[in-house]
Amino acid sequence: MTSHRIAVIPGDGIGREVVPAARAVLDAVAARHALGLDYVEFDWSCAGYLREGAMMPPDGLDLLRPFDAIFLGAVGDPRVADHVSLWGLLIPIRRAFRQYVNLRPARLFPGVEGPLRTDAPIDLVVVRENVEGEYSEIGGRLSRGFPDEMAVQESVFTRPGVTRIVDYALALAANRSGRLVSATKSNGIVHTMPFWDEVVAERAENSVVEVTREHIDALCAKVVLDPGRFDVIVGSNLFGDILSDLAAAVTGSIGMAPSANLNPEREFPSMFEPVHGSAPDIAGRGVANPIGAIWSAAMMLDHLGHPGAAAEIVGAIAATLAEGRVRTPDLGGEATTGEFTDAVVAALG
């Protein structure tokens, strides 16, 4: 039996509802494939921050380091500022463990009616640079409380950072359709985006992949107007973040969106999480869509070397949606989180 140690952080809000759903599906497929999944749960959250004054303990990263993967539910609570919760847990994990690839697939599953008037298939992946770019720590505030108060935020684009994310996207595109779109804004952002474009062009020069570039504003419009034309999109930290949420929305619900924070070299554990956040408006009602978490669990299995098990999970999601009987409220149904999870487990056979 192959065994893996998984660090589980349910976090906040609906994270505590969708994580058990993902674990139920993982356990079902693990039994079919003779996989041993050893979960260790860490109760790190905004509630913990309100009690302890920290999102995780000082040795939190050291506690996570030995695990094969990290599974996160959600982070966020209206009582805690977003920058406090994210920079106290999620972002330190991404950066300390060199999880520089944020992989976010988006697919319009058969049987799901998306918000767009199109019958064209939608199956794309956003490859987001995950540790530098616009989300740097460099900057500050000056003259707080005075009329001339100011804030400075620096973007950081390094040649190694841009090169490795572009190379990852090129390799992914080569194994899919052979097409890659690079998100840029070099007509308005005069230093970092021309640099991004230059590195993309250099890395693409000897590639078999057809690479085009789109300004981010036009690209967002095109993803809405004709999402079926896109396959793999690579973007900076900010652009990738925006595009992946948009892509999730055009495929039916952000509750369906998974993500993987990858350290491709496997020097550190990678982290897997649904995109939807803690959703405090529906937390505790038992109606959260668990697909994002379940699909993230499938991505985790794929990363751990079990593509067959991962494909079975995605297939079970697709079969449940195509059958159409069980839907959570965000997809126009009345099913609870547990009822949808049970349907996916049943679809696994």
Contacts in CASP RR format, 6 or more apart in sequence:
PFRMAT RR
TARGET T0000
AUTHOR 0000-0000-0000
METHOD contacts of the structure
MODEL  1
MTSHRIAVIPGDGIGREVVPAARAVLDAVAARHALGLDYVEFDWSCAGYL
REGAMMPPDGLDLLRPFDAIFLGAVGDPRVADHVSLWGLLIPIRRAFRQY
VNLRPARLFPGVEGPLRTDAPIDLVVVRENVEGEYSEIGGRLSRGFPDEM
AVQESVFTRPGVTRIVDYALALAANRSGRLVSATKSNGIVHTMPFWDEVV
AERAENSVVEVTREHIDALCAKVVLDPGRFDVIVGSNLFGDILSDLAAAV
TGSIGMAPSANLNPEREFPSMFEPVHGSAPDIAGRGVANPIGAIWSAAMM
LDHLGHPGAAAEIVGAIAATLAEGRVRTPDLGGEATTGEFTDAVVAALG
1 34 0 8 1.000
1 35 0 8 1.000
1 36 0 8 1.000
2 34 0 8 1.000
2 35 0 8 1.000
2 36 0 8 1.000
2 306 0 8 1.000
3 35 0 8 1.000
3 36 0 8 1.000
3 37 0 8 1.000
3 38 0 8 1.000
4 35 0 8 1.000
4 36 0 8 1.000
4 37 0 8 1.000
4 38 0 8 1.000
4 68 0 8 1.000
4 69 0 8 1.000
4 304 0 8 1.000
5 38 0 8 1.000
5 40 0 8 1.000
5 66 0 8 1.000
5 67 0 8 1.000
5 68 0 8 1.000
6 37 0 8 1.000
6 38 0 8 1.000
6 39 0 8 1.000
6 40 0 8 1.000
6 67 0 8 1.000
6 68 0 8 1.000
6 69 0 8 1.000
6 70 0 8 1.000
6 71 0 8 1.000
6 300 0 8 1.000
7 40 0 8 1.000
7 42 0 8 1.000
7 63 0 8 1.000
7 64 0 8 1.000
7 67 0 8 1.000
7 69 0 8 1.000
7 70 0 8 1.000
7 71 0 8 1.000
7 269 0 8 1.000
8 19 0 8 1.000
8 23 0 8 1.000
8 39 0 8 1.000
8 40 0 8 1.000
8 41 0 8 1.000
8 42 0 8 1.000
8 70 0 8 1.000
8 71 0 8 1.000
9 41 0 8 1.000
9 42 0 8 1.000
9 44 0 8 1.000
9 45 0 8 1.000
9 70 0 8 1.000
9 71 0 8 1.000
9 72 0 8 1.000
9 73 0 8 1.000
9 89 0 8 1.000
10 16 0 8 1.000
10 19 0 8 1.000
10 41 0 8 1.000
10 43 0 8 1.000
10 45 0 8 1.000
10 73 0 8 1.000
10 74 0 8 1.000
11 19 0 8 1.000
11 43 0 8 1.000
11 44 0 8 1.000
11 45 0 8 1.000
11 46 0 8 1.000
11 72 0 8 1.000
11 73 0 8 1.000
11 74 0 8 1.000
11 75 0 8 1.000
11 76 0 8 1.000
11 278 0 8 1.000
12 45 0 8 1.000
12 46 0 8 1.000
12 47 0 8 1.000
12 74 0 8 1.000
12 75 0 8 1.000
12 76 0 8 1.000
12 77 0 8 1.000
12 85 0 8 1.000
12 278 0 8 1.000
12 280 0 8 1.000
12 283 0 8 1.000
13 74 0 8 1.000
13 76 0 8 1.000
13 77 0 8 1.000
13 278 0 8 1.000
13 279 0 8 1.000
13 280 0 8 1.000
13 283 0 8 1.000
13 284 0 8 1.000
14 74 0 8 1.000
14 276 0 8 1.000
14 277 0 8 1.000
14 278 0 8 1.000
14 279 0 8 1.000
14 282 0 8 1.000
14 283 0 8 1.000
14 284 0 8 1.000
14 286 0 8 1.000
14 288 0 8 1.000
14 337 0 8 1.000
15 73 0 8 1.000
15 74 0 8 1.000
15 274 0 8 1.000
15 277 0 8 1.000
15 278 0 8 1.000
15 288 0 8 1.000
15 293 0 8 1.000
16 73 0 8 1.000
16 283 0 8 1.000
17 283 0 8 1.000
17 284 0 8 1.000
17 286 0 8 1.000
17 288 0 8 1.000
17 290 0 8 1.000
17 337 0 8 1.000
18 73 0 8 1.000
18 74 0 8 1.000
18 274 0 8 1.000
18 288 0 8 1.000
18 289 0 8 1.000
18 290 0 8 1.000
18 292 0 8 1.000
18 293 0 8 1.000
18 294 0 8 1.000
18 337 0 8 1.000
19 71 0 8 1.000
19 73 0 8 1.000
19 293 0 8 1.000
21 290 0 8 1.000
21 293 0 8 1.000
21 294 0 8 1.000
21 337 0 8 1.000
21 338 0 8 1.000
21 340 0 8 1.000
21 341 0 8 1.000
22 71 0 8 1.000
22 290 0 8 1.000
22 293 0 8 1.000
22 294 0 8 1.000
22 296 0 8 1.000
22 297 0 8 1.000
23 39 0 8 1.000
23 297 0 8 1.000
24 341 0 8 1.000
24 345 0 8 1.000
25 294 0 8 1.000
25 297 0 8 1.000
25 313 0 8 1.000
25 316 0 8 1.000
25 341 0 8 1.000
25 344 0 8 1.000
25 345 0 8 1.000
25 348 0 8 1.000
26 37 0 8 1.000
26 297 0 8 1.000
26 301 0 8 1.000
27 37 0 8 1.000
28 345 0 8 1.000
28 348 0 8 1.000
29 35 0 8 1.000
29 301 0 8 1.000
29 309 0 8 1.000
29 312 0 8 1.000
29 313 0 8 1.000
29 348 0 8 1.000
30 36 0 8 1.000
30 37 0 8 1.000
30 309 0 8 1.000
32 309 0 8 1.000
32 312 0 8 1.000
32 348 0 8 1.000
33 306 0 8 1.000
33 308 0 8 1.000
33 309 0 8 1.000
35 301 0 8 1.000
35 306 0 8 1.000
35 309 0 8 1.000
40 67 0 8 1.000
42 56 0 8 1.000
42 60 0 8 1.000
42 63 0 8 1.000
42 64 0 8 1.000
44 55 0 8 1.000
44 56 0 8 1.000
44 57 0 8 1.000
44 60 0 8 1.000
44 89 0 8 1.000
45 55 0 8 1.000
45 75 0 8 1.000
45 77 0 8 1.000
46 55 0 8 1.000
46 75 0 8 1.000
46 76 0 8 1.000
46 77 0 8 1.000
46 79 0 8 1.000
46 80 0 8 1.000
46 85 0 8 1.000
46 278 0 8 1.000
47 77 0 8 1.000
48 54 0 8 1.000
48 55 0 8 1.000
49 55 0 8 1.000
49 80 0 8 1.000
49 84 0 8 1.000
49 85 0 8 1.000
50 77 0 8 1.000
50 79 0 8 1.000
50 80 0 8 1.000
54 88 0 8 1.000
55 75 0 8 1.000
55 84 0 8 1.000
55 85 0 8 1.000
55 88 0 8 1.000
55 89 0 8 1.000
56 88 0 8 1.000
56 89 0 8 1.000
56 92 0 8 1.000
57 63 0 8 1.000
61 92 0 8 1.000
61 93 0 8 1.000
61 96 0 8 1.000
61 97 0 8 1.000
64 70 0 8 1.000
64 93 0 8 1.000
64 97 0 8 1.000
64 269 0 8 1.000
65 97 0 8 1.000
65 268 0 8 1.000
65 269 0 8 1.000
67 269 0 8 1.000
68 269 0 8 1.000
68 304 0 8 1.000
69 269 0 8 1.000
69 270 0 8 1.000
69 271 0 8 1.000
69 272 0 8 1.000
69 300 0 8 1.000
69 303 0 8 1.000
69 304 0 8 1.000
70 93 0 8 1.000
70 269 0 8 1.000
70 270 0 8 1.000
70 271 0 8 1.000
70 272 0 8 1.000
71 271 0 8 1.000
71 272 0 8 1.000
71 273 0 8 1.000
71 296 0 8 1.000
71 297 0 8 1.000
71 300 0 8 1.000
72 90 0 8 1.000
72 271 0 8 1.000
72 272 0 8 1.000
72 273 0 8 1.000
73 273 0 8 1.000
73 274 0 8 1.000
73 277 0 8 1.000
73 293 0 8 1.000
74 273 0 8 1.000
74 274 0 8 1.000
74 276 0 8 1.000
74 277 0 8 1.000
74 278 0 8 1.000
74 279 0 8 1.000
75 85 0 8 1.000
75 86 0 8 1.000
75 89 0 8 1.000
75 90 0 8 1.000
75 277 0 8 1.000
75 278 0 8 1.000
76 82 0 8 1.000
76 85 0 8 1.000
76 86 0 8 1.000
76 277 0 8 1.000
76 278 0 8 1.000
76 280 0 8 1.000
77 85 0 8 1.000
77 278 0 8 1.000
77 280 0 8 1.000
78 280 0 8 1.000
91 135 0 8 1.000
93 99 0 8 1.000
93 261 0 8 1.000
93 271 0 8 1.000
94 102 0 8 1.000
94 130 0 8 1.000
94 131 0 8 1.000
94 261 0 8 1.000
94 271 0 8 1.000
95 131 0 8 1.000
96 268 0 8 1.000
97 263 0 8 1.000
97 268 0 8 1.000
97 269 0 8 1.000
97 270 0 8 1.000
97 271 0 8 1.000
98 131 0 8 1.000
98 263 0 8 1.000
98 265 0 8 1.000
98 267 0 8 1.000
98 268 0 8 1.000
99 130 0 8 1.000
99 131 0 8 1.000
99 261 0 8 1.000
99 262 0 8 1.000
99 263 0 8 1.000
99 268 0 8 1.000
99 270 0 8 1.000
99 271 0 8 1.000
100 129 0 8 1.000
100 130 0 8 1.000
100 131 0 8 1.000
100 132 0 8 1.000
100 161 0 8 1.000
100 164 0 8 1.000
100 165 0 8 1.000
100 262 0 8 1.000
100 263 0 8 1.000
100 264 0 8 1.000
101 127 0 8 1.000
101 128 0 8 1.000
101 129 0 8 1.000
101 130 0 8 1.000
101 165 0 8 1.000
101 168 0 8 1.000
101 260 0 8 1.000
101 261 0 8 1.000
101 262 0 8 1.000
101 263 0 8 1.000
101 264 0 8 1.000
102 127 0 8 1.000
102 128 0 8 1.000
102 129 0 8 1.000
102 130 0 8 1.000
102 240 0 8 1.000
102 241 0 8 1.000
102 244 0 8 1.000
102 259 0 8 1.000
102 260 0 8 1.000
102 261 0 8 1.000
102 262 0 8 1.000
103 125 0 8 1.000
103 126 0 8 1.000
103 127 0 8 1.000
103 128 0 8 1.000
103 259 0 8 1.000
103 260 0 8 1.000
103 262 0 8 1.000
103 299 0 8 1.000
104 125 0 8 1.000
104 126 0 8 1.000
104 128 0 8 1.000
104 240 0 8 1.000
104 244 0 8 1.000
104 247 0 8 1.000
104 248 0 8 1.000
104 257 0 8 1.000
104 258 0 8 1.000
104 259 0 8 1.000
104 260 0 8 1.000
104 275 0 8 1.000
105 123 0 8 1.000
105 124 0 8 1.000
105 125 0 8 1.000
105 126 0 8 1.000
105 258 0 8 1.000
105 295 0 8 1.000
105 299 0 8 1.000
106 122 0 8 1.000
106 123 0 8 1.000
106 124 0 8 1.000
106 125 0 8 1.000
106 126 0 8 1.000
106 244 0 8 1.000
106 247 0 8 1.000
106 248 0 8 1.000
106 250 0 8 1.000
106 251 0 8 1.000
106 257 0 8 1.000
107 122 0 8 1.000
107 123 0 8 1.000
107 124 0 8 1.000
107 251 0 8 1.000
108 114 0 8 1.000
108 121 0 8 1.000
108 122 0 8 1.000
108 123 0 8 1.000
108 227 0 8 1.000
108 250 0 8 1.000
108 251 0 8 1.000
108 252 0 8 1.000
109 251 0 8 1.000
109 256 0 8 1.000
109 317 0 8 1.000
109 318 0 8 1.000
109 321 0 8 1.000
109 322 0 8 1.000
110 318 0 8 1.000
110 321 0 8 1.000
110 322 0 8 1.000
111 321 0 8 1.000
111 322 0 8 1.000
111 324 0 8 1.000
112 251 0 8 1.000
112 252 0 8 1.000
112 256 0 8 1.000
112 321 0 8 1.000
112 331 0 8 1.000
113 252 0 8 1.000
114 250 0 8 1.000
114 251 0 8 1.000
114 252 0 8 1.000
115 249 0 8 1.000
115 250 0 8 1.000
115 252 0 8 1.000
116 224 0 8 1.000
116 227 0 8 1.000
116 250 0 8 1.000
118 226 0 8 1.000
118 227 0 8 1.000
118 228 0 8 1.000
120 226 0 8 1.000
120 227 0 8 1.000
120 228 0 8 1.000
121 228 0 8 1.000
122 227 0 8 1.000
122 228 0 8 1.000
122 250 0 8 1.000
122 251 0 8 1.000
123 228 0 8 1.000
123 231 0 8 1.000
124 227 0 8 1.000
124 228 0 8 1.000
124 230 0 8 1.000
124 231 0 8 1.000
124 232 0 8 1.000
124 233 0 8 1.000
124 247 0 8 1.000
125 172 0 8 1.000
125 176 0 8 1.000
125 231 0 8 1.000
125 232 0 8 1.000
125 233 0 8 1.000
126 233 0 8 1.000
126 234 0 8 1.000
126 235 0 8 1.000
126 240 0 8 1.000
126 243 0 8 1.000
126 244 0 8 1.000
126 247 0 8 1.000
127 165 0 8 1.000
127 168 0 8 1.000
127 169 0 8 1.000
127 172 0 8 1.000
127 232 0 8 1.000
127 233 0 8 1.000
127 234 0 8 1.000
127 235 0 8 1.000
128 165 0 8 1.000
128 234 0 8 1.000
128 235 0 8 1.000
128 236 0 8 1.000
128 237 0 8 1.000
128 239 0 8 1.000
128 240 0 8 1.000
128 241 0 8 1.000
128 243 0 8 1.000
128 244 0 8 1.000
129 161 0 8 1.000
129 162 0 8 1.000
129 165 0 8 1.000
129 234 0 8 1.000
129 235 0 8 1.000
129 236 0 8 1.000
129 237 0 8 1.000
129 240 0 8 1.000
130 165 0 8 1.000
130 237 0 8 1.000
130 261 0 8 1.000
131 161 0 8 1.000
131 237 0 8 1.000
132 156 0 8 1.000
132 157 0 8 1.000
132 158 0 8 1.000
132 161 0 8 1.000
132 237 0 8 1.000
133 155 0 8 1.000
133 156 0 8 1.000
133 157 0 8 1.000
133 192 0 8 1.000
133 236 0 8 1.000
133 237 0 8 1.000
133 238 0 8 1.000
134 153 0 8 1.000
134 155 0 8 1.000
134 236 0 8 1.000
134 237 0 8 1.000
134 238 0 8 1.000
135 237 0 8 1.000
135 238 0 8 1.000
136 153 0 8 1.000
136 154 0 8 1.000
136 155 0 8 1.000
136 156 0 8 1.000
138 153 0 8 1.000
138 154 0 8 1.000
138 156 0 8 1.000
139 151 0 8 1.000
139 152 0 8 1.000
139 153 0 8 1.000
139 154 0 8 1.000
140 151 0 8 1.000
140 152 0 8 1.000
140 153 0 8 1.000
141 149 0 8 1.000
141 150 0 8 1.000
141 151 0 8 1.000
141 152 0 8 1.000
142 149 0 8 1.000
142 150 0 8 1.000
142 151 0 8 1.000
142 152 0 8 1.000
143 149 0 8 1.000
143 150 0 8 1.000
155 192 0 8 1.000
157 192 0 8 1.000
157 195 0 8 1.000
157 196 0 8 1.000
157 236 0 8 1.000
159 199 0 8 1.000
162 195 0 8 1.000
162 196 0 8 1.000
162 199 0 8 1.000
162 200 0 8 1.000
163 199 0 8 1.000
163 203 0 8 1.000
164 264 0 8 1.000
165 234 0 8 1.000
165 235 0 8 1.000
166 182 0 8 1.000
166 199 0 8 1.000
166 200 0 8 1.000
166 203 0 8 1.000
166 204 0 8 1.000
166 234 0 8 1.000
167 203 0 8 1.000
168 264 0 8 1.000
169 180 0 8 1.000
169 232 0 8 1.000
169 234 0 8 1.000
170 180 0 8 1.000
170 203 0 8 1.000
170 204 0 8 1.000
170 207 0 8 1.000
170 209 0 8 1.000
170 211 0 8 1.000
172 232 0 8 1.000
173 179 0 8 1.000
173 180 0 8 1.000
173 209 0 8 1.000
173 231 0 8 1.000
173 232 0 8 1.000
174 207 0 8 1.000
174 208 0 8 1.000
174 209 0 8 1.000
176 231 0 8 1.000
176 232 0 8 1.000
177 231 0 8 1.000
177 232 0 8 1.000
178 208 0 8 1.000
178 209 0 8 1.000
178 210 0 8 1.000
178 231 0 8 1.000
178 232 0 8 1.000
179 209 0 8 1.000
179 210 0 8 1.000
179 212 0 8 1.000
179 231 0 8 1.000
179 232 0 8 1.000
180 204 0 8 1.000
180 209 0 8 1.000
180 210 0 8 1.000
180 211 0 8 1.000
180 212 0 8 1.000
180 231 0 8 1.000
180 232 0 8 1.000
180 233 0 8 1.000
180 234 0 8 1.000
181 211 0 8 1.000
181 212 0 8 1.000
181 213 0 8 1.000
181 214 0 8 1.000
181 219 0 8 1.000
181 230 0 8 1.000
181 232 0 8 1.000
181 233 0 8 1.000
181 234 0 8 1.000
182 196 0 8 1.000
182 197 0 8 1.000
182 200 0 8 1.000
182 211 0 8 1.000
182 212 0 8 1.000
182 213 0 8 1.000
182 214 0 8 1.000
182 233 0 8 1.000
182 234 0 8 1.000
182 235 0 8 1.000
183 213 0 8 1.000
183 214 0 8 1.000
183 215 0 8 1.000
183 216 0 8 1.000
183 219 0 8 1.000
183 233 0 8 1.000
183 234 0 8 1.000
183 235 0 8 1.000
183 236 0 8 1.000
183 239 0 8 1.000
183 240 0 8 1.000
183 243 0 8 1.000
184 193 0 8 1.000
184 196 0 8 1.000
184 197 0 8 1.000
184 200 0 8 1.000
184 213 0 8 1.000
184 214 0 8 1.000
184 215 0 8 1.000
184 216 0 8 1.000
184 239 0 8 1.000
185 193 0 8 1.000
185 215 0 8 1.000
185 216 0 8 1.000
185 217 0 8 1.000
185 239 0 8 1.000
186 193 0 8 1.000
186 194 0 8 1.000
186 196 0 8 1.000
186 197 0 8 1.000
186 215 0 8 1.000
187 215 0 8 1.000
192 236 0 8 1.000
196 236 0 8 1.000
197 213 0 8 1.000
200 211 0 8 1.000
200 213 0 8 1.000
200 234 0 8 1.000
201 211 0 8 1.000
204 211 0 8 1.000
214 222 0 8 1.000
216 239 0 8 1.000
216 242 0 8 1.000
216 243 0 8 1.000
219 233 0 8 1.000
219 243 0 8 1.000
220 242 0 8 1.000
220 243 0 8 1.000
220 246 0 8 1.000
222 229 0 8 1.000
222 230 0 8 1.000
223 230 0 8 1.000
223 243 0 8 1.000
223 246 0 8 1.000
223 247 0 8 1.000
223 250 0 8 1.000
224 246 0 8 1.000
224 250 0 8 1.000
227 247 0 8 1.000
227 250 0 8 1.000
227 251 0 8 1.000
233 240 0 8 1.000
233 243 0 8 1.000
235 243 0 8 1.000
244 257 0 8 1.000
244 259 0 8 1.000
244 275 0 8 1.000
245 254 0 8 1.000
245 257 0 8 1.000
245 275 0 8 1.000
247 257 0 8 1.000
248 254 0 8 1.000
248 255 0 8 1.000
248 256 0 8 1.000
248 257 0 8 1.000
248 275 0 8 1.000
251 257 0 8 1.000
252 331 0 8 1.000
253 289 0 8 1.000
253 291 0 8 1.000
253 330 0 8 1.000
253 331 0 8 1.000
254 275 0 8 1.000
254 276 0 8 1.000
255 274 0 8 1.000
255 275 0 8 1.000
255 276 0 8 1.000
255 288 0 8 1.000
255 289 0 8 1.000
255 291 0 8 1.000
255 292 0 8 1.000
255 330 0 8 1.000
256 289 0 8 1.000
256 291 0 8 1.000
256 292 0 8 1.000
256 295 0 8 1.000
257 274 0 8 1.000
257 275 0 8 1.000
257 276 0 8 1.000
257 292 0 8 1.000
257 295 0 8 1.000
258 272 0 8 1.000
258 273 0 8 1.000
258 274 0 8 1.000
258 275 0 8 1.000
258 291 0 8 1.000
258 292 0 8 1.000
258 293 0 8 1.000
258 295 0 8 1.000
258 296 0 8 1.000
258 298 0 8 1.000
258 299 0 8 1.000
259 272 0 8 1.000
259 273 0 8 1.000
259 274 0 8 1.000
259 275 0 8 1.000
259 296 0 8 1.000
259 299 0 8 1.000
260 270 0 8 1.000
260 271 0 8 1.000
260 272 0 8 1.000
260 296 0 8 1.000
260 299 0 8 1.000
260 300 0 8 1.000
260 303 0 8 1.000
261 270 0 8 1.000
261 271 0 8 1.000
261 272 0 8 1.000
261 273 0 8 1.000
262 270 0 8 1.000
262 303 0 8 1.000
263 269 0 8 1.000
263 270 0 8 1.000
270 300 0 8 1.000
270 303 0 8 1.000
272 296 0 8 1.000
272 297 0 8 1.000
272 299 0 8 1.000
272 300 0 8 1.000
272 303 0 8 1.000
273 293 0 8 1.000
273 296 0 8 1.000
274 292 0 8 1.000
274 293 0 8 1.000
274 295 0 8 1.000
274 296 0 8 1.000
275 292 0 8 1.000
276 288 0 8 1.000
276 289 0 8 1.000
276 292 0 8 1.000
279 288 0 8 1.000
282 288 0 8 1.000
286 336 0 8 1.000
286 337 0 8 1.000
286 338 0 8 1.000
287 328 0 8 1.000
287 329 0 8 1.000
287 336 0 8 1.000
287 337 0 8 1.000
288 328 0 8 1.000
288 337 0 8 1.000
289 328 0 8 1.000
289 330 0 8 1.000
289 331 0 8 1.000
289 337 0 8 1.000
289 340 0 8 1.000
290 328 0 8 1.000
290 337 0 8 1.000
290 338 0 8 1.000
290 340 0 8 1.000
290 341 0 8 1.000
290 344 0 8 1.000
291 317 0 8 1.000
291 340 0 8 1.000
294 313 0 8 1.000
294 317 0 8 1.000
294 341 0 8 1.000
294 344 0 8 1.000
295 313 0 8 1.000
295 314 0 8 1.000
295 317 0 8 1.000
297 313 0 8 1.000
298 309 0 8 1.000
298 310 0 8 1.000
298 311 0 8 1.000
298 313 0 8 1.000
298 314 0 8 1.000
299 310 0 8 1.000
300 310 0 8 1.000
301 307 0 8 1.000
301 308 0 8 1.000
301 309 0 8 1.000
301 310 0 8 1.000
301 313 0 8 1.000
302 310 0 8 1.000
312 348 0 8 1.000
313 344 0 8 1.000
313 348 0 8 1.000
315 347 0 8 1.000
316 344 0 8 1.000
316 345 0 8 1.000
316 347 0 8 1.000
316 348 0 8 1.000
316 349 0 8 1.000
317 344 0 8 1.000
317 347 0 8 1.000
319 347 0 8 1.000
320 326 0 8 1.000
320 340 0 8 1.000
320 343 0 8 1.000
320 344 0 8 1.000
320 347 0 8 1.000
321 327 0 8 1.000
321 331 0 8 1.000
323 343 0 8 1.000
323 347 0 8 1.000
325 343 0 8 1.000
326 335 0 8 1.000
326 339 0 8 1.000
326 340 0 8 1.000
326 343 0 8 1.000
327 333 0 8 1.000
327 334 0 8 1.000
327 335 0 8 1.000
327 340 0 8 1.000
328 335 0 8 1.000
328 336 0 8 1.000
328 337 0 8 1.000
328 340 0 8 1.000
329 335 0 8 1.000
335 343 0 8 1.000
END
